[in-house]
Amino acid sequence: MSIHHHNHPYMTIHDFESNSHVGWDNSLKPIAEADSGQTITYELTEASGGQFTKESTTKDVENLDFGKINPVAGPVYIKGAEPGDTLEVEMLNFSQLDWGWTALIPGFGLLADEFKEPAIKTFDLSGKNKMEFLDGIDLFMKPFPGTAGVALPEPGNHSVVPPRKNGGNMDTRHLTSGTKLYLPVWVEGALFSIGDTHAVMGDGEVCGTAVEASMETTIRFKLHKGKSIAEPRYEIPGPPTPEADSRGYYVTTGHGEDLYKAAQNAIRYMIEHLVDTYRMSETEAYMLCSLAVDLRISEIVNMPNCLVSAFLPNSIFR
């Protein structure tokens, strides 16, 4: 790790391997200290922790070591942070994108029972702001960190897979450049960590993965003393999806007493539509749902049934 200058407000954290961890644990030794107002650039490795390459095949998915999945850089100790404060993390910049992957990992994802076979697709991310999913289908690149969080007050190691009151694996596609994420501080120094960077994702990340990609990520901290929140919040500086909104949507819906099952149905019908209309495989359609389709809760009060909509942007089709 290099810190450019002792009193300088900028810090760069290289060598992801030796500055990263898996799981939330408040006994971890901080890799660095930062002041409120400080900017840090991280060189983050994608969620497989380097297990996948541009040339990876389904064999690599079968051999995936889950103990190394979703590593995060950190923790960074924020000077002056105490339980009951709020830590603001402003997303400044994402760069150095080269390639990315999306996979179907057996046992994982919204339709895990239907998609039991491993699959992986890799992408060239060297274009300016778009990547090709299939011939004639281009997705907008909107990089963000899937995982950003602080240490939990409870002792021990807690899985990094689910989101929690500390933030964590929120997989919120809106944490793009310009967004401010607010995290409740649970322990002294907050102990902030970040990772799991994504180049492209739809709301829901339904197949279990986004376009997972290594990248350089720059953020700025700001500590709000004595301001307490129970769970994370965030502020977006403008319309969240102008590119996707530009040409309208095709929408499928799912209803039922169970929100999860309703979401499953909305995605099943979208896969059906994609396979019928665009002649892609079911696996490709499922992946595309994870990368470009936004799940929305349309209605949750008309007992006994709720309604979930799946929004497919027309703008991705050439």
C-alpha positions as CSV (number, residue, x, y, z in Angstrom):
1,M,0.0,0.0,0.0
2,S,1.3,3.4,-0.8
3,I,0.3,6.6,1.0
4,H,1.6,9.4,-1.3
5,H,2.2,12.0,1.5
6,H,1.8,11.9,5.2
7,N,-0.6,14.9,5.5
8,H,-2.0,14.7,2.0
9,P,-5.8,14.3,1.7
10,Y,-5.3,11.5,-1.0
11,M,-4.4,7.9,-0.5
12,T,-4.0,5.0,-2.9
13,I,-4.4,1.4,-1.8
14,H,-2.6,-1.0,-4.1
15,D,-2.0,-4.7,-3.8
16,F,-5.6,-5.8,-3.2
17,E,-4.5,-9.3,-2.1
18,S,-2.7,-8.2,1.0
19,N,-5.2,-5.4,1.8
20,S,-8.4,-7.4,1.5
21,H,-10.6,-9.7,3.6
22,V,-13.7,-11.9,3.3
23,G,-16.5,-11.4,5.8
24,W,-17.3,-8.6,8.3
25,D,-15.2,-8.9,11.5
26,N,-14.7,-6.0,13.9
27,S,-11.5,-7.5,15.3
28,L,-9.7,-7.1,11.9
29,K,-6.6,-4.8,12.0
30,P,-7.1,-1.7,9.9
31,I,-5.0,-1.4,6.8
32,A,-5.0,2.4,6.9
33,E,-6.4,5.4,8.8
34,A,-8.3,8.2,7.1
35,D,-9.6,11.6,8.2
36,S,-13.1,12.9,7.4
37,G,-12.8,14.6,4.1
38,Q,-10.1,12.3,2.8
39,T,-10.1,10.8,-0.7
40,I,-9.0,7.2,-1.2
41,T,-8.4,5.3,-4.5
42,Y,-8.6,1.5,-4.3
43,E,-7.5,-1.0,-6.9
44,L,-10.2,-3.6,-6.5
45,T,-10.3,-7.1,-7.8
46,E,-13.6,-8.6,-9.1
47,A,-15.8,-10.8,-6.9
48,S,-14.1,-14.1,-7.8
49,G,-11.0,-12.8,-6.1
50,G,-9.0,-13.5,-9.2
51,Q,-10.3,-17.1,-9.7
52,F,-11.7,-16.2,-13.1
53,T,-10.0,-14.8,-16.2
54,K,-11.1,-13.6,-19.6
55,E,-10.7,-17.1,-20.9
56,S,-12.7,-18.9,-18.1
57,T,-15.1,-21.7,-18.9
58,T,-17.8,-23.5,-17.0
59,K,-15.1,-25.8,-15.6
60,D,-13.8,-22.7,-13.6
61,V,-17.3,-22.1,-12.3
62,E,-17.5,-25.7,-11.1
63,N,-14.2,-25.3,-9.3
64,L,-15.0,-22.0,-7.7
65,D,-13.7,-21.7,-4.1
66,F,-16.5,-20.1,-2.2
67,G,-14.2,-19.3,0.7
68,K,-12.5,-16.7,-1.6
69,I,-15.7,-15.1,-3.0
70,N,-16.5,-11.4,-2.7
71,P,-13.3,-10.1,-1.1
72,V,-13.3,-6.5,0.0
73,A,-10.5,-4.0,0.5
74,G,-10.1,-2.8,4.1
75,P,-10.9,-2.1,6.7
76,V,-10.0,1.6,6.9
77,Y,-10.2,3.2,10.3
78,I,-12.0,6.6,10.1
79,K,-10.5,8.9,12.7
80,G,-13.1,10.3,15.1
81,A,-15.9,7.8,14.1
82,E,-17.9,6.4,17.0
83,P,-21.0,4.3,17.4
84,G,-24.0,6.5,16.7
85,D,-22.3,8.6,14.0
86,T,-23.0,8.4,10.3
87,L,-20.3,7.8,7.7
88,E,-20.9,9.4,4.3
89,V,-19.1,7.7,1.4
90,E,-19.2,9.7,-1.8
91,M,-18.6,7.8,-5.0
92,L,-16.2,9.9,-7.1
93,N,-14.8,7.8,-9.9
94,F,-14.5,4.3,-11.5
95,S,-11.9,3.6,-14.1
96,Q,-9.4,1.1,-15.6
97,L,-12.2,-1.3,-16.7
98,D,-10.8,-4.1,-18.9
99,W,-13.0,-7.2,-18.9
100,G,-15.8,-8.6,-16.9
101,W,-17.8,-11.8,-16.3
102,T,-21.3,-13.0,-15.5
103,A,-21.9,-16.5,-14.3
104,L,-24.7,-18.9,-13.3
105,I,-23.5,-20.5,-10.1
106,P,-25.4,-23.7,-9.2
107,G,-27.6,-23.1,-6.1
108,F,-27.4,-19.3,-6.4
109,G,-29.8,-16.9,-8.0
110,L,-33.6,-16.1,-8.2
111,L,-34.3,-19.2,-10.4
112,A,-31.6,-21.5,-9.0
113,D,-34.0,-24.5,-9.2
114,E,-34.5,-24.1,-12.9
115,F,-30.9,-23.2,-13.8
116,K,-28.8,-26.0,-12.3
117,E,-26.0,-26.0,-14.7
118,P,-22.9,-23.7,-14.3
119,A,-22.4,-21.1,-17.1
120,I,-20.1,-18.2,-17.6
121,K,-19.9,-15.4,-20.1
122,T,-17.0,-12.9,-20.3
123,F,-17.1,-9.4,-21.8
124,D,-14.8,-6.8,-23.3
125,L,-15.2,-3.6,-21.2
126,S,-12.7,-1.5,-23.1
127,G,-15.4,0.5,-25.0
128,K,-16.1,4.0,-23.8
129,N,-19.5,3.5,-22.1
130,K,-21.1,0.4,-23.7
131,M,-20.4,-3.3,-23.8
132,E,-21.7,-5.9,-26.2
133,F,-23.9,-8.6,-24.6
134,L,-24.7,-10.4,-27.9
135,D,-24.6,-9.2,-31.4
136,G,-27.1,-6.4,-31.7
137,I,-27.5,-6.0,-27.9
138,D,-25.4,-3.3,-26.2
139,L,-25.5,-2.6,-22.5
140,F,-24.7,0.7,-20.8
141,M,-21.7,0.6,-18.5
142,K,-22.5,2.2,-15.1
143,P,-19.8,1.1,-12.7
144,F,-20.4,0.9,-9.0
145,P,-19.3,-1.1,-5.9
146,G,-21.6,-4.0,-5.1
147,T,-20.2,-4.1,-1.6
148,A,-19.5,-1.2,0.7
149,G,-19.9,-1.3,4.5
150,V,-18.6,-0.9,8.0
151,A,-17.9,-3.4,10.7
152,L,-20.8,-4.8,12.7
153,P,-21.1,-4.4,16.5
154,E,-21.5,-8.2,17.0
155,P,-18.2,-10.1,17.4
156,G,-17.1,-12.8,15.0
157,N,-16.9,-13.2,11.3
158,H,-20.2,-12.5,9.4
159,S,-20.7,-13.6,5.8
160,V,-20.2,-10.9,3.2
161,V,-22.9,-12.4,1.0
162,P,-26.2,-10.8,2.4
163,P,-26.7,-7.1,2.8
164,R,-27.0,-6.0,6.5
165,K,-27.5,-3.0,8.7
166,N,-23.8,-2.1,8.1
167,G,-24.4,-1.9,4.3
168,G,-22.4,-4.7,2.9
169,N,-23.3,-6.5,-0.3
170,M,-26.1,-4.1,-1.1
171,D,-25.7,-4.7,-4.9
172,T,-27.4,-1.3,-5.4
173,R,-26.8,-0.3,-9.0
174,H,-27.4,3.3,-8.2
175,L,-24.2,3.8,-6.2
176,T,-22.6,5.2,-9.3
177,S,-20.3,8.2,-9.6
178,G,-21.8,11.2,-7.8
179,T,-23.9,9.2,-5.3
180,K,-23.5,9.6,-1.6
181,L,-23.9,6.5,0.6
182,Y,-24.7,7.0,4.3
183,L,-23.7,4.2,6.7
184,P,-24.5,3.9,10.4
185,V,-21.3,3.6,12.4
186,W,-21.4,0.6,14.8
187,V,-17.8,0.4,16.1
188,E,-15.0,2.9,16.9
189,G,-13.3,4.0,13.6
190,A,-16.2,2.6,11.6
191,L,-13.8,0.1,9.9
192,F,-15.0,0.7,6.3
193,S,-14.4,-1.8,3.5
194,I,-15.3,-1.8,-0.2
195,G,-15.3,-4.3,-3.1
196,D,-17.3,-6.4,-5.5
197,T,-17.2,-3.8,-8.3
198,H,-19.7,-4.1,-11.1
199,A,-19.7,-2.6,-14.6
200,V,-23.3,-3.4,-15.4
201,M,-26.3,-4.6,-13.4
202,G,-30.1,-4.5,-13.4
203,D,-32.2,-3.9,-10.2
204,G,-32.4,-7.3,-8.5
205,E,-29.2,-8.9,-10.0
206,V,-31.5,-11.9,-10.6
207,C,-29.0,-14.6,-11.8
208,G,-26.8,-13.9,-8.8
209,T,-24.1,-12.0,-10.6
210,A,-23.7,-8.7,-12.5
211,V,-20.9,-7.9,-14.9
212,E,-18.2,-8.5,-12.3
213,A,-15.1,-6.5,-13.1
214,S,-11.9,-5.3,-11.4
215,M,-11.5,-1.5,-11.5
216,E,-9.9,1.5,-9.8
217,T,-12.4,3.1,-7.4
218,T,-12.2,6.5,-5.9
219,I,-14.3,7.6,-2.9
220,R,-14.4,10.4,-0.3
221,F,-15.3,10.1,3.4
222,K,-17.2,12.6,5.4
223,L,-18.1,11.9,9.0
224,H,-21.4,13.2,10.4
225,K,-21.0,13.3,14.2
226,G,-24.0,12.4,16.4
227,K,-26.3,11.8,13.4
228,S,-27.7,8.3,13.8
229,I,-29.5,6.2,11.2
230,A,-30.6,2.6,11.7
231,E,-29.8,1.3,8.2
232,P,-28.0,2.6,5.1
233,R,-29.4,5.4,2.9
234,Y,-28.2,7.0,-0.3
235,E,-28.6,10.2,-2.3
236,I,-28.5,10.2,-6.2
237,P,-27.5,13.4,-7.9
238,G,-29.8,13.0,-10.9
239,P,-32.1,10.7,-12.8
240,P,-31.0,7.1,-12.1
241,T,-31.5,5.5,-15.5
242,P,-31.6,8.1,-18.4
243,E,-30.0,5.8,-20.9
244,A,-32.4,3.0,-20.2
245,D,-35.4,5.3,-20.1
246,S,-34.6,6.8,-23.5
247,R,-36.6,4.4,-25.7
248,G,-39.2,2.9,-23.4
249,Y,-39.6,-0.6,-21.9
250,Y,-41.2,-4.0,-22.4
251,V,-42.6,-5.1,-19.0
252,T,-43.7,-8.5,-17.6
253,T,-45.5,-8.9,-14.3
254,G,-45.8,-11.5,-11.6
255,H,-48.4,-11.6,-8.9
256,G,-48.9,-13.6,-5.7
257,E,-49.0,-13.6,-1.9
258,D,-45.2,-14.0,-1.8
259,L,-43.1,-11.1,-3.1
260,Y,-40.2,-13.5,-3.9
261,K,-42.3,-15.9,-5.9
262,A,-44.0,-13.0,-7.7
263,A,-40.5,-11.7,-8.7
264,Q,-39.6,-15.2,-9.9
265,N,-42.6,-15.3,-12.1
266,A,-42.0,-11.8,-13.6
267,I,-38.5,-13.0,-14.5
268,R,-39.7,-16.3,-15.9
269,Y,-42.1,-14.5,-18.2
270,M,-39.3,-12.1,-19.3
271,I,-37.0,-15.0,-20.1
272,E,-39.8,-16.5,-22.2
273,H,-40.2,-13.1,-24.0
274,L,-36.5,-12.8,-24.7
275,V,-36.1,-16.3,-26.0
276,D,-39.2,-16.0,-28.2
277,T,-38.4,-12.5,-29.5
278,Y,-34.6,-12.3,-29.8
279,R,-33.8,-16.0,-30.4
280,M,-31.3,-16.3,-27.5
281,S,-30.9,-19.2,-25.2
282,E,-32.6,-19.4,-21.8
283,T,-29.2,-19.1,-20.1
284,E,-28.4,-15.9,-22.1
285,A,-31.9,-14.5,-21.4
286,Y,-31.5,-15.2,-17.6
287,M,-28.1,-13.5,-17.6
288,L,-29.5,-10.5,-19.6
289,C,-32.3,-10.2,-17.0
290,S,-29.6,-9.9,-14.3
291,L,-27.7,-7.2,-16.3
292,A,-30.4,-5.1,-17.8
293,V,-33.8,-5.8,-16.4
294,D,-35.1,-3.7,-13.4
295,L,-37.4,-5.4,-10.9
296,R,-39.9,-3.1,-9.3
297,I,-42.4,-3.6,-6.6
298,S,-45.5,-2.2,-8.3
299,E,-47.9,-3.0,-5.5
300,I,-47.7,-4.4,-2.0
301,V,-50.9,-3.4,-0.3
302,N,-53.8,-5.1,-2.1
303,M,-54.1,-8.2,0.1
304,P,-53.6,-11.0,-0.4
305,N,-51.6,-10.4,-3.6
306,C,-48.6,-8.2,-4.4
307,L,-47.4,-7.3,-7.9
308,V,-43.8,-7.2,-9.2
309,S,-42.9,-5.8,-12.6
310,A,-39.8,-6.6,-14.7
311,F,-38.7,-3.7,-16.9
312,L,-36.7,-4.5,-20.0
313,P,-35.2,-1.3,-21.7
314,N,-35.7,-1.2,-25.5
315,S,-32.6,1.0,-25.7
316,I,-30.2,-2.0,-25.4
317,F,-31.4,-3.4,-28.8
318,R,-29.7,-2.0,-31.8
